[in-house]
Amino acid sequence: QVQLVESGGGLVQAGGSLRLSCVASGHPFTMNIVGWFRQAPGKEREFVSSINWRGSNTDYADSVKGRFTISRDNAKNTVDLQMNSLKPDDTDIYYCAAKATFSDAYNSWGHGTQVTVSS
């Protein structure tokens, strides 16, 4: 498995931007697919975005399309999530996760970073 550590969360006003980073350590193959998820206390975890190893395949939840951009730098073992035009509804704990293939379940998770968007 791979170890994941998120950073970059914080408090921002609506309309502002944040850039989250996920730094990974461990076997590269186990982080072929990296995803970002978010979850608020008492709510179900929600998929936000994902990216494959080469960066050629990205996916976004409808709620963030056009506002969030996922990218990765394999030389630095990082996957970033640029979040623009933030809304109060984007307030959540954001987690990155990794898996080896598309058919696998995500089996490595970070501890999360809090994003709070004020109105």
FISE-207795 format. One record per residue: x, y, z of N, C-alpha, C in turn; chain. Coordinates in steps of 0.02 Angstrom, whole numbers, plus 50000, padded with zeros to 5 digits. Atoms other than C-alpha are relative to their C-alpha. Example, Ala and Ser with C-alpha at 12.3 -4.5 7.8 and 13.67 -1.06 7.14 Angstrom:
// residues 2
{n_xx->50045; n_yy->49941; n_zz->50000; ca_xx->50615; ca_yy->49775; ca_zz->50390; c_xx->50045; c_yy->50060; c_zz->50000; c->A}
{n_xx->49958; n_yy->49941; n_zz->49997; ca_xx->50684; ca_yy->49947; ca_zz->50357; c_xx->49961; c_yy->50055; c_zz->50037; c->A}
//
This chain:
// residues 119
{n_xx->50042; n_yy->49941; n_zz->50000; ca_xx->50000; ca_yy->50000; ca_zz->50000; c_xx->50043; c_yy->50062; c_zz->50000; c->A}
{n_xx->49965; n_yy->49936; n_zz->50002; ca_xx->50045; ca_yy->50182; ca_zz->49988; c_xx->49974; c_yy->50043; c_zz->50057; c->A}
{n_xx->50019; n_yy->49954; n_zz->49947; ca_xx->50044; ca_yy->50312; ca_zz->50125; c_xx->49986; c_yy->50068; c_zz->49969; c->A}
{n_xx->50022; n_yy->49937; n_zz->50029; ca_xx->49953; ca_yy->50473; ca_zz->50085; c_xx->49992; c_yy->50054; c_zz->50054; c->A}
{n_xx->50006; n_yy->49944; n_zz->49954; ca_xx->49961; ca_yy->50643; ca_zz->50170; c_xx->49973; c_yy->50060; c_zz->49962; c->A}
{n_xx->50030; n_yy->49942; n_zz->50032; ca_xx->49847; ca_yy->50787; ca_zz->50122; c_xx->50022; c_yy->50065; c_zz->50035; c->A}
{n_xx->49986; n_yy->49934; n_zz->49972; ca_xx->49882; ca_yy->50972; ca_zz->50147; c_xx->49966; c_yy->50052; c_zz->49956; c->A}
{n_xx->50026; n_yy->49945; n_zz->50041; ca_xx->49820; ca_yy->51141; ca_zz->50087; c_xx->49931; c_yy->50023; c_zz->50019; c->A}
{n_xx->50066; n_yy->49978; n_zz->49980; ca_xx->49653; ca_yy->51152; ca_zz->50172; c_xx->50003; c_yy->50064; c_zz->50040; c->A}
{n_xx->50003; n_yy->49938; n_zz->49962; ca_xx->49594; ca_yy->51307; ca_zz->50262; c_xx->49933; c_yy->50032; c_zz->49995; c->A}
{n_xx->50061; n_yy->49959; n_zz->50001; ca_xx->49464; ca_yy->51443; ca_zz->50277; c_xx->50006; c_yy->50050; c_zz->49943; c->A}
{n_xx->50000; n_yy->49954; n_zz->50057; ca_xx->49418; ca_yy->51543; ca_zz->50122; c_xx->49930; c_yy->50027; c_zz->49991; c->A}
{n_xx->50066; n_yy->49972; n_zz->50015; ca_xx->49277; ca_yy->51658; ca_zz->50072; c_xx->49972; c_yy->49971; c_zz->49936; c->A}
{n_xx->50033; n_yy->50023; n_zz->50061; ca_xx->49151; ca_yy->51607; ca_zz->49941; c_xx->50029; c_yy->50038; c_zz->49940; c->A}
{n_xx->49969; n_yy->49970; n_zz->50059; ca_xx->49223; ca_yy->51637; ca_zz->49768; c_xx->50075; c_yy->49994; c_zz->49999; c->A}
{n_xx->49928; n_yy->50005; n_zz->49996; ca_xx->49399; ca_yy->51607; ca_zz->49827; c_xx->50026; c_yy->49933; c_zz->49976; c->A}
{n_xx->49967; n_yy->50060; n_zz->50026; ca_xx->49523; ca_yy->51469; ca_zz->49786; c_xx->50044; c_yy->49969; c_zz->50054; c->A}
{n_xx->49953; n_yy->50037; n_zz->49959; ca_xx->49623; ca_yy->51336; ca_zz->49875; c_xx->50031; c_yy->49947; c_zz->49955; c->A}
{n_xx->49967; n_yy->50054; n_zz->50035; ca_xx->49748; ca_yy->51209; ca_zz->49813; c_xx->50020; c_yy->49947; c_zz->50051; c->A}
{n_xx->49985; n_yy->50056; n_zz->49957; ca_xx->49753; ca_yy->51041; ca_zz->49900; c_xx->50055; c_yy->49958; c_zz->49969; c->A}
{n_xx->49948; n_yy->50045; n_zz->50023; ca_xx->49903; ca_yy->50927; ca_zz->49888; c_xx->49997; c_yy->49934; c_zz->50037; c->A}
{n_xx->49996; n_yy->50067; n_zz->49971; ca_xx->49919; ca_yy->50741; ca_zz->49918; c_xx->50069; c_yy->49973; c_zz->49984; c->A}
{n_xx->49932; n_yy->50027; n_zz->50009; ca_xx->50095; ca_yy->50676; ca_zz->49944; c_xx->49999; c_yy->49926; c_zz->50018; c->A}
{n_xx->50002; n_yy->50072; n_zz->49992; ca_xx->50121; ca_yy->50489; ca_zz->49927; c_xx->50069; c_yy->49971; c_zz->50011; c->A}
{n_xx->49939; n_yy->50039; n_zz->49993; ca_xx->50254; ca_yy->50368; ca_zz->49983; c_xx->49982; c_yy->49927; c_zz->49997; c->A}
{n_xx->50015; n_yy->50071; n_zz->50007; ca_xx->50264; ca_yy->50183; ca_zz->49944; c_xx->50008; c_yy->49979; c_zz->49928; c->A}
{n_xx->49991; n_yy->50028; n_zz->50066; ca_xx->50257; ca_yy->50075; ca_zz->49790; c_xx->49959; c_yy->50039; c_zz->49949; c->A}
{n_xx->50036; n_yy->49959; n_zz->50049; ca_xx->50211; ca_yy->50180; ca_zz->49637; c_xx->49940; c_yy->49966; c_zz->49969; c->A}
{n_xx->50056; n_yy->50034; n_zz->50034; ca_xx->50100; ca_yy->50046; ca_zz->49561; c_xx->49936; c_yy->50004; c_zz->50040; c->A}
{n_xx->50060; n_yy->49999; n_zz->49959; ca_xx->49982; ca_yy->50053; ca_zz->49709; c_xx->49965; c_yy->50067; c_zz->49999; c->A}
{n_xx->50034; n_yy->49936; n_zz->50008; ca_xx->49943; ca_yy->50235; ca_zz->49669; c_xx->49990; c_yy->50017; c_zz->49927; c->A}
{n_xx->50014; n_yy->49990; n_zz->50071; ca_xx->49906; ca_yy->50211; ca_zz->49486; c_xx->49941; c_yy->50048; c_zz->49991; c->A}
{n_xx->50058; n_yy->49956; n_zz->50002; ca_xx->49736; ca_yy->50292; ca_zz->49513; c_xx->49997; c_yy->50037; c_zz->50067; c->A}
{n_xx->50007; n_yy->49960; n_zz->49939; ca_xx->49722; ca_yy->50434; ca_zz->49639; c_xx->49936; c_yy->50041; c_zz->49995; c->A}
{n_xx->50062; n_yy->49963; n_zz->49999; ca_xx->49558; ca_yy->50510; ca_zz->49689; c_xx->49996; c_yy->50047; c_zz->50059; c->A}
{n_xx->50017; n_yy->49956; n_zz->49945; ca_xx->49495; ca_yy->50652; ca_zz->49796; c_xx->49926; c_yy->49989; c_zz->50018; c->A}
{n_xx->50067; n_yy->50008; n_zz->49974; ca_xx->49341; ca_yy->50628; ca_zz->49904; c_xx->49989; c_yy->50053; c_zz->50054; c->A}
{n_xx->50014; n_yy->49954; n_zz->49946; ca_xx->49253; ca_yy->50737; ca_zz->50030; c_xx->49942; c_yy->49973; c_zz->50042; c->A}
{n_xx->50051; n_yy->50025; n_zz->49954; ca_xx->49145; ca_yy->50705; ca_zz->50181; c_xx->49991; c_yy->50048; c_zz->50057; c->A}
{n_xx->50017; n_yy->49959; n_zz->49941; ca_xx->49058; ca_yy->50808; ca_zz->50313; c_xx->49975; c_yy->49953; c_zz->50054; c->A}
{n_xx->50025; n_yy->50042; n_zz->49945; ca_xx->49016; ca_yy->50737; ca_zz->50485; c_xx->49926; c_yy->49982; c_zz->49991; c->A}
{n_xx->50069; n_yy->50023; n_zz->50006; ca_xx->48857; ca_yy->50633; ca_zz->50475; c_xx->49976; c_yy->49993; c_zz->49929; c->A}
{n_xx->50019; n_yy->50006; n_zz->50071; ca_xx->48857; ca_yy->50633; ca_zz->50285; c_xx->50041; c_yy->49946; c_zz->49966; c->A}
{n_xx->49964; n_yy->50051; n_zz->50038; ca_xx->48909; ca_yy->50504; ca_zz->50157; c_xx->50060; c_yy->50031; c_zz->49965; c->A}
{n_xx->49942; n_yy->49978; n_zz->50037; ca_xx->49078; ca_yy->50516; ca_zz->50076; c_xx->49982; c_yy->50010; c_zz->49926; c->A}
{n_xx->50018; n_yy->49981; n_zz->50069; ca_xx->49068; ca_yy->50597; ca_zz->49904; c_xx->50063; c_yy->50001; c_zz->49957; c->A}
{n_xx->49946; n_yy->49998; n_zz->50049; ca_xx->49181; ca_yy->50570; ca_zz->49754; c_xx->50006; c_yy->50071; c_zz->49973; c->A}
{n_xx->49988; n_yy->49934; n_zz->50027; ca_xx->49260; ca_yy->50731; ca_zz->49693; c_xx->50036; c_yy->49997; c_zz->49932; c->A}
{n_xx->49962; n_yy->50001; n_zz->50062; ca_xx->49390; ca_yy->50690; ca_zz->49561; c_xx->50051; c_yy->49942; c_zz->50003; c->A}
{n_xx->49949; n_yy->50052; n_zz->50003; ca_xx->49515; ca_yy->50559; ca_zz->49503; c_xx->50044; c_yy->50011; c_zz->49940; c->A}
{n_xx->49952; n_yy->49993; n_zz->50055; ca_xx->49666; ca_yy->50545; ca_zz->49390; c_xx->50040; c_yy->49936; c_zz->49996; c->A}
{n_xx->49959; n_yy->50060; n_zz->50009; ca_xx->49765; ca_yy->50401; ca_zz->49316; c_xx->50074; c_yy->50019; c_zz->50001; c->A}
{n_xx->49928; n_yy->49990; n_zz->49993; ca_xx->49953; ca_yy->50379; ca_zz->49319; c_xx->50028; c_yy->50050; c_zz->49951; c->A}
{n_xx->49972; n_yy->49956; n_zz->50052; ca_xx->49987; ca_yy->50467; ca_zz->49156; c_xx->49967; c_yy->50068; c_zz->49998; c->A}
{n_xx->50036; n_yy->49936; n_zz->50002; ca_xx->49864; ca_yy->50606; ca_zz->49190; c_xx->49956; c_yy->50007; c_zz->49939; c->A}
{n_xx->50038; n_yy->49997; n_zz->50062; ca_xx->49774; ca_yy->50563; ca_zz->49028; c_xx->49926; c_yy->49988; c_zz->50010; c->A}
{n_xx->50070; n_yy->50016; n_zz->49986; ca_xx->49612; ca_yy->50511; ca_zz->49111; c_xx->49982; c_yy->50033; c_zz->50067; c->A}
{n_xx->50024; n_yy->49967; n_zz->49939; ca_xx->49527; ca_yy->50627; ca_zz->49236; c_xx->49924; c_yy->49996; c_zz->50002; c->A}
{n_xx->50072; n_yy->50004; n_zz->49991; ca_xx->49353; ca_yy->50622; ca_zz->49307; c_xx->49981; c_yy->50049; c_zz->50056; c->A}
{n_xx->50023; n_yy->49951; n_zz->49951; ca_xx->49252; ca_yy->50749; ca_zz->49406; c_xx->49926; c_yy->49988; c_zz->50017; c->A}
{n_xx->50070; n_yy->49998; n_zz->49982; ca_xx->49091; ca_yy->50753; ca_zz->49502; c_xx->49967; c_yy->50059; c_zz->49966; c->A}
{n_xx->50035; n_yy->49945; n_zz->50034; ca_xx->48960; ca_yy->50859; ca_zz->49417; c_xx->50001; c_yy->50064; c_zz->50040; c->A}
{n_xx->50004; n_yy->49942; n_zz->49956; ca_xx->48957; ca_yy->50975; ca_zz->49566; c_xx->50064; c_yy->50042; c_zz->49998; c->A}
{n_xx->49937; n_yy->49963; n_zz->49999; ca_xx->49139; ca_yy->51027; ca_zz->49539; c_xx->50028; c_yy->50012; c_zz->49929; c->A}
{n_xx->49976; n_yy->49992; n_zz->50069; ca_xx->49159; ca_yy->51019; ca_zz->49349; c_xx->50004; c_yy->50074; c_zz->49982; c->A}
{n_xx->49990; n_yy->49931; n_zz->50020; ca_xx->49228; ca_yy->51180; ca_zz->49280; c_xx->50029; c_yy->50044; c_zz->50055; c->A}
{n_xx->49972; n_yy->49961; n_zz->49944; ca_xx->49286; ca_yy->51238; ca_zz->49452; c_xx->50063; c_yy->49968; c_zz->50029; c->A}
{n_xx->49943; n_yy->50037; n_zz->49971; ca_xx->49409; ca_yy->51103; ca_zz->49511; c_xx->50040; c_yy->49969; c_zz->49944; c->A}
{n_xx->49955; n_yy->50032; n_zz->50048; ca_xx->49560; ca_yy->51037; ca_zz->49418; c_xx->50048; c_yy->49955; c_zz->50038; c->A}
{n_xx->49954; n_yy->50048; n_zz->49969; ca_xx->49658; ca_yy->50881; ca_zz->49467; c_xx->50062; c_yy->49993; c_zz->49956; c->A}
{n_xx->49938; n_yy->50009; n_zz->50038; ca_xx->49839; ca_yy->50858; ca_zz->49416; c_xx->50048; c_yy->49959; c_zz->50043; c->A}
{n_xx->49951; n_yy->50039; n_zz->49962; ca_xx->49988; ca_yy->50752; ca_zz->49466; c_xx->50070; c_yy->50011; c_zz->49973; c->A}
{n_xx->49930; n_yy->49997; n_zz->50017; ca_xx->50176; ca_yy->50758; ca_zz->49467; c_xx->50032; c_yy->49936; c_zz->50027; c->A}
{n_xx->49976; n_yy->50065; n_zz->49977; ca_xx->50241; ca_yy->50580; ca_zz->49474; c_xx->50073; c_yy->50004; c_zz->50024; c->A}
{n_xx->49932; n_yy->49992; n_zz->49976; ca_xx->50420; ca_yy->50638; ca_zz->49498; c_xx->50002; c_yy->50021; c_zz->50074; c->A}
{n_xx->50004; n_yy->49977; n_zz->49931; ca_xx->50366; ca_yy->50719; ca_zz->49661; c_xx->49949; c_yy->49959; c_zz->50041; c->A}
{n_xx->50051; n_yy->50041; n_zz->49966; ca_xx->50233; ca_yy->50588; ca_zz->49703; c_xx->49945; c_yy->50042; c_zz->50031; c->A}
{n_xx->50054; n_yy->49957; n_zz->49975; ca_xx->50101; ca_yy->50722; ca_zz->49721; c_xx->49942; c_yy->50002; c_zz->49951; c->A}
{n_xx->50061; n_yy->49989; n_zz->50039; ca_xx->49923; ca_yy->50742; ca_zz->49662; c_xx->49966; c_yy->50061; c_zz->50030; c->A}
{n_xx->50029; n_yy->49937; n_zz->49976; ca_xx->49848; ca_yy->50916; ca_zz->49676; c_xx->49928; c_yy->50007; c_zz->49976; c->A}
{n_xx->50069; n_yy->49983; n_zz->50018; ca_xx->49670; ca_yy->50977; ca_zz->49673; c_xx->49993; c_yy->50076; c_zz->50006; c->A}
{n_xx->50010; n_yy->49928; n_zz->50001; ca_xx->49651; ca_yy->51159; ca_zz->49620; c_xx->49925; c_yy->50014; c_zz->50002; c->A}
{n_xx->50072; n_yy->49987; n_zz->49990; ca_xx->49485; ca_yy->51223; ca_zz->49683; c_xx->49988; c_yy->50075; c_zz->49993; c->A}
{n_xx->50017; n_yy->49930; n_zz->50013; ca_xx->49418; ca_yy->51386; ca_zz->49612; c_xx->49925; c_yy->50012; c_zz->50009; c->A}
{n_xx->50071; n_yy->49982; n_zz->49993; ca_xx->49254; ca_yy->51479; ca_zz->49633; c_xx->49966; c_yy->49960; c_zz->50055; c->A}
{n_xx->50025; n_yy->50041; n_zz->49946; ca_xx->49227; ca_yy->51394; ca_zz->49799; c_xx->49934; c_yy->50026; c_zz->50027; c->A}
{n_xx->50066; n_yy->49986; n_zz->49974; ca_xx->49053; ca_yy->51387; ca_zz->49873; c_xx->49996; c_yy->49973; c_zz->50072; c->A}
{n_xx->50009; n_yy->50027; n_zz->49933; ca_xx->48995; ca_yy->51360; ca_zz->50052; c_xx->49985; c_yy->49925; c_zz->50000; c->A}
{n_xx->50015; n_yy->50072; n_zz->50005; ca_xx->48931; ca_yy->51189; ca_zz->49995; c_xx->50062; c_yy->49957; c_zz->49991; c->A}
{n_xx->49937; n_yy->50037; n_zz->50007; ca_xx->49112; ca_yy->51140; ca_zz->49962; c_xx->50033; c_yy->49987; c_zz->50067; c->A}
{n_xx->49972; n_yy->50011; n_zz->49933; ca_xx->49145; ca_yy->51143; ca_zz->50149; c_xx->49996; c_yy->49927; c_zz->50020; c->A}
{n_xx->49996; n_yy->50071; n_zz->49984; ca_xx->49202; ca_yy->50969; ca_zz->50198; c_xx->50071; c_yy->49983; c_zz->50022; c->A}
{n_xx->49933; n_yy->50027; n_zz->49993; ca_xx->49349; ca_yy->50864; ca_zz->50249; c_xx->50016; c_yy->49965; c_zz->49934; c->A}
{n_xx->49980; n_yy->50028; n_zz->50064; ca_xx->49443; ca_yy->50818; ca_zz->50091; c_xx->50054; c_yy->49947; c_zz->50010; c->A}
{n_xx->49954; n_yy->50057; n_zz->49994; ca_xx->49532; ca_yy->50651; ca_zz->50075; c_xx->50027; c_yy->49981; c_zz->49932; c->A}
{n_xx->49976; n_yy->50032; n_zz->50061; ca_xx->49646; ca_yy->50580; ca_zz->49943; c_xx->50005; c_yy->49925; c_zz->50013; c->A}
{n_xx->49999; n_yy->50073; n_zz->49996; ca_xx->49645; ca_yy->50395; ca_zz->49906; c_xx->50033; c_yy->49973; c_zz->49938; c->A}
{n_xx->49964; n_yy->50030; n_zz->50056; ca_xx->49739; ca_yy->50277; ca_zz->49792; c_xx->49981; c_yy->49927; c_zz->49991; c->A}
{n_xx->50012; n_yy->50070; n_zz->50016; ca_xx->49715; ca_yy->50111; ca_zz->49706; c_xx->50043; c_yy->49982; c_zz->49939; c->A}
{n_xx->49955; n_yy->50023; n_zz->50053; ca_xx->49810; ca_yy->50005; ca_zz->49581; c_xx->49967; c_yy->50000; c_zz->49931; c->A}
{n_xx->50035; n_yy->50004; n_zz->50065; ca_xx->49680; ca_yy->49981; ca_zz->49443; c_xx->49931; c_yy->50030; c_zz->50007; c->A}
{n_xx->50067; n_yy->49972; n_zz->50000; ca_xx->49513; ca_yy->50053; ca_zz->49393; c_xx->49949; c_yy->49953; c_zz->50033; c->A}
{n_xx->50049; n_yy->50048; n_zz->49972; ca_xx->49423; ca_yy->49894; ca_zz->49448; c_xx->50008; c_yy->49989; c_zz->50074; c->A}
{n_xx->49990; n_yy->50008; n_zz->49928; ca_xx->49497; ca_yy->49898; ca_zz->49622; c_xx->49959; c_yy->50052; c_zz->50039; c->A}
{n_xx->50025; n_yy->49950; n_zz->49954; ca_xx->49421; ca_yy->49984; ca_zz->49771; c_xx->50059; c_yy->50041; c_zz->50025; c->A}
{n_xx->49946; n_yy->49959; n_zz->49971; ca_xx->49521; ca_yy->50128; ca_zz->49843; c_xx->50019; c_yy->49968; c_zz->50066; c->A}
{n_xx->49979; n_yy->50036; n_zz->49940; ca_xx->49625; ca_yy->50045; ca_zz->49977; c_xx->50054; c_yy->50036; c_zz->50041; c->A}
{n_xx->49954; n_yy->49958; n_zz->49961; ca_xx->49744; ca_yy->50181; ca_zz->50035; c_xx->49968; c_yy->50069; c_zz->50007; c->A}
{n_xx->50033; n_yy->49937; n_zz->49986; ca_xx->49676; ca_yy->50337; ca_zz->50118; c_xx->50044; c_yy->50044; c_zz->50043; c->A}
{n_xx->49968; n_yy->49953; n_zz->49956; ca_xx->49747; ca_yy->50493; ca_zz->50193; c_xx->49954; c_yy->50017; c_zz->50058; c->A}
{n_xx->50038; n_yy->49981; n_zz->49940; ca_xx->49687; ca_yy->50572; ca_zz->50355; c_xx->49955; c_yy->50060; c_zz->49988; c->A}
{n_xx->50045; n_yy->49946; n_zz->50017; ca_xx->49604; ca_yy->50719; ca_zz->50269; c_xx->50025; c_yy->50069; c_zz->50018; c->A}
{n_xx->49985; n_yy->49930; n_zz->49987; ca_xx->49617; ca_yy->50908; ca_zz->50265; c_xx->49935; c_yy->50039; c_zz->49997; c->A}
{n_xx->50063; n_yy->49964; n_zz->49994; ca_xx->49478; ca_yy->51027; ca_zz->50316; c_xx->49999; c_yy->50060; c_zz->49953; c->A}
{n_xx->50013; n_yy->49942; n_zz->50043; ca_xx->49409; ca_yy->51150; ca_zz->50189; c_xx->49936; c_yy->50033; c_zz->50025; c->A}
{n_xx->50058; n_yy->49963; n_zz->49976; ca_xx->49291; ca_yy->51284; ca_zz->50253; c_xx->49991; c_yy->50062; c_zz->49956; c->A}
{n_xx->50015; n_yy->49944; n_zz->50044; ca_xx->49208; ca_yy->51408; ca_zz->50136; c_xx->49945; c_yy->50042; c_zz->50034; c->A}
{n_xx->50049; n_yy->49956; n_zz->49967; ca_xx->49120; ca_yy->51555; ca_zz->50218; c_xx->49961; c_yy->50040; c_zz->49948; c->A}
{n_xx->50043; n_yy->49962; n_zz->50046; ca_xx->48976; ca_yy->51647; ca_zz->50137; c_xx->50007; c_yy->50074; c_zz->50010; c->A}
//
